[in-house]
Amino acid sequence: MGNFQKLRVWQIAKELAIKIYKLTSKPSLSKDLGLKDQIQRSAVSIPSNIAEGDELETDKQSIRHFYIAKGSTAELLTQLIIAHEIGYLDSETTDGLVNDCQIISVMLMKLIKARSN
């Protein structure tokens, strides 16, 4: 506990948040302020909750935040699918980001299981 920057899942989630911020600065998404804001907020929530969870005193507290991060991952995934289906994101970009979300979700579940034991 307490060294979240070394967690691979945090590193991947942070990189995903950076990708999302760069993506949402492009004209296709930057005009839709509501969706842009939601996508950015859910993306930032993932590494933020992983970091917060890792810094907490008990595994029970940590696991709660890891589940919140997992929920934010699902939220971001949903928003990316919507953005793709309404024509804001191309298939290649969407596929890469969806893959990142899926990897993070699996890694979070493994972290949750490890902290549960």
Secondary structure, DSSP 4 states (H G I P E B T S, - for coil): ---GGG-HHHHHHHHHHHHHHHHHTSHHHHT-HHHHHHHHHHHHHHHHHHHHHHHSSSHHHHHHHHHHHHHHHHHHHHHHHHHHHTTSS-HHHHHHHHHHHHHHHHHHHHHHHHHH-
